[in-house]
Amino acid sequence: MVLAWLAPNITGGCPIKSYSIYKEISPSSYVSVDPELVNNIIELRQHTLTFPAEDTGKTFNFYITAENLLGSIASPIFSFTLAAVPD
């Protein structure tokens, strides 16, 4: 399973300096996902995260932050469950 995220093209008139993607590792505890590939590289507007087959049936929680000159803002937490591929 591959999760792909594409940064929005519209910044509301204030350029985005960095994006960060966070994955929940335990209840209410999150860790940054591949920060060296996402943060501070505005040209890299797409990110993918690959999950192994062993993760089938598990639920994952994520959130994204964006930072500009005025500060940072976090997205709502979004969840998904990896479903098994039909036979």
C-alpha positions in Angstrom: 0.0 0.0 0.0 1.3 3.4 -0.9 0.0 6.6 0.7 0.7 9.7 -1.5 0.3 13.3 -0.5 0.6 16.3 -2.8 1.0 19.8 -1.4 -1.6 22.3 -2.5 -0.6 24.8 -5.2 -2.5 27.7 -3.5 -0.9 29.2 -0.4 -3.3 32.0 0.3 -0.8 34.6 -0.8 1.9 33.8 1.8 4.5 31.2 0.5 4.8 28.0 2.5 8.3 27.6 3.9 7.9 23.9 4.9 5.6 21.0 5.3 5.8 18.2 7.8 3.9 14.9 7.9 3.4 13.1 11.2 2.4 9.5 11.9 0.9 8.3 15.2 3.2 5.7 16.9 1.1 5.3 20.1 -2.1 7.0 21.4 -1.5 10.8 21.0 2.2 10.4 20.2 3.3 11.3 16.7 6.6 11.2 14.8 7.7 13.1 11.7 7.7 11.0 8.5 10.8 11.4 6.3 11.5 15.0 7.4 14.6 15.1 5.2 12.5 14.6 2.1 9.6 17.0 2.9 10.7 19.8 5.2 12.1 22.9 3.7 12.1 21.6 0.1 9.3 23.5 -1.4 10.0 22.0 -4.9 9.3 18.5 -3.5 5.6 18.9 -3.3 4.7 15.2 -3.4 5.5 12.6 -0.7 4.8 8.8 -0.7 4.9 6.4 2.2 4.9 2.6 1.5 3.3 0.2 3.9 4.2 -3.5 4.0 1.6 -6.3 3.5 1.9 -7.1 7.3 0.1 -3.8 8.0 -3.1 -5.0 6.3 -6.0 -4.4 8.7 -4.2 -1.8 10.8 -5.5 1.7 11.2 -3.1 4.7 10.8 -3.5 8.3 12.0 -1.6 11.2 10.4 -1.6 15.0 10.3 0.2 17.6 8.3 1.6 21.0 9.3 2.5 23.9 7.0 4.6 26.8 8.0 4.9 30.3 6.5 6.1 33.7 7.7 3.2 34.0 10.1 3.7 30.6 11.8 2.5 27.1 11.4 -0.9 25.4 11.3 -1.8 21.7 11.6 -4.4 19.8 9.6 -7.1 17.8 11.4 -6.0 14.2 12.1 -6.9 11.9 9.3 -7.1 8.1 9.6 -7.2 5.2 7.2 -7.3 1.4 7.5 -5.3 -0.7 5.1 -7.7 -3.1 3.5 -6.7 -6.5 2.0 -6.5 -6.7 -1.7 -9.4 -8.8 -3.1 -8.5 -12.2 -4.4 
